[in-house]
Amino acid sequence: MKNTRRRNAKATTKPQVPAQDMEVEEWWQRELALLPKKTQRLKAALMMYGTWNIWKARNRCIFDQKLATPTKVLQEIKVEVNCRKSACGGSVILSFHV
């Protein structure tokens, strides 16, 4: 039972790729709709860290001519999530599936 809950939590926290013509606000609201408050907070945090790090990688590519692989961007997301978790007194997330 516990493993089933864990799998369901992962499934609900994993953001879905938005449709090509979908606005960001609509995508955001759909992703968080109908989730329990705690899951909403987790999913919103992962979406923010993901979006922020993709934006930073894009800017480094355009302005600094430094290309980052998707693996590198994911690693940066994990580092920031762990830093935030550690700073807030929680246990560090060593890995999570995206």
C-alpha positions in Angstrom: 0.0 0.0 0.0 2.8 2.4 0.9 4.6 1.8 -2.4 1.4 2.5 -4.3 1.0 5.8 -2.6 4.6 6.7 -3.3 4.1 5.9 -7.0 0.8 7.9 -7.2 2.5 10.9 -5.6 5.3 10.7 -8.2 2.8 10.5 -11.0 0.9 13.5 -9.8 4.0 15.6 -9.2 5.5 15.0 -12.6 4.5 17.9 -14.8 3.0 17.2 -18.2 4.2 18.8 -21.4 1.7 21.5 -22.4 0.0 21.6 -25.7 1.6 23.7 -28.4 -1.1 26.4 -28.3 -1.6 26.4 -24.5 -0.8 29.6 -22.5 1.6 29.2 -19.6 -1.0 30.3 -17.0 -3.6 27.7 -18.3 -0.9 25.0 -18.2 0.1 26.0 -14.7 -3.5 26.0 -13.4 -4.3 22.6 -15.0 -1.2 21.0 -13.5 -2.1 22.1 -10.0 -5.9 21.7 -10.1 -7.5 19.1 -7.9 -4.3 18.2 -6.1 -4.1 18.1 -2.3 -2.4 21.3 -0.9 0.8 19.6 0.0 1.2 18.0 -3.4 0.3 21.3 -5.1 3.2 23.0 -3.2 5.6 20.3 -4.2 4.6 20.2 -7.8 4.6 24.0 -8.1 8.1 24.1 -6.6 9.4 21.5 -9.1 7.8 23.4 -11.9 9.3 26.7 -10.8 12.8 25.2 -10.4 12.5 23.5 -13.7 11.3 26.6 -15.6 13.9 28.9 -13.9 16.8 26.6 -14.7 15.7 26.1 -18.3 15.5 29.9 -18.6 19.0 30.3 -17.1 20.3 27.7 -19.5 18.7 29.5 -22.5 20.2 32.8 -21.4 23.7 31.3 -21.0 23.4 29.8 -24.4 22.3 33.1 -26.0 24.5 35.6 -24.1 27.5 33.6 -23.1 27.5 31.0 -25.9 27.6 28.2 -23.3 25.5 25.2 -24.3 24.1 23.0 -21.5 22.8 19.5 -22.0 19.4 18.5 -20.6 21.3 16.3 -18.1 23.3 19.3 -16.9 20.2 21.4 -16.5 18.5 18.6 -14.6 21.5 18.3 -12.3 21.3 22.1 -11.7 17.7 21.7 -10.7 18.5 19.0 -8.3 21.3 21.1 -6.7 18.9 24.0 -6.2 16.1 21.8 -4.8 18.6 20.2 -2.4 20.0 23.6 -1.4 16.5 25.0 -0.7 15.5 21.8 1.2 18.6 21.9 3.3 18.2 25.7 4.1 14.6 25.1 5.2 15.6 22.4 7.6 14.3 19.5 5.7 16.2 16.4 4.6 18.1 16.7 1.3 16.5 15.1 -1.7 19.3 13.0 -3.2 17.4 12.1 -6.3 14.0 12.4 -7.8 12.4 11.2 -11.0 11.4 13.8 -13.6 
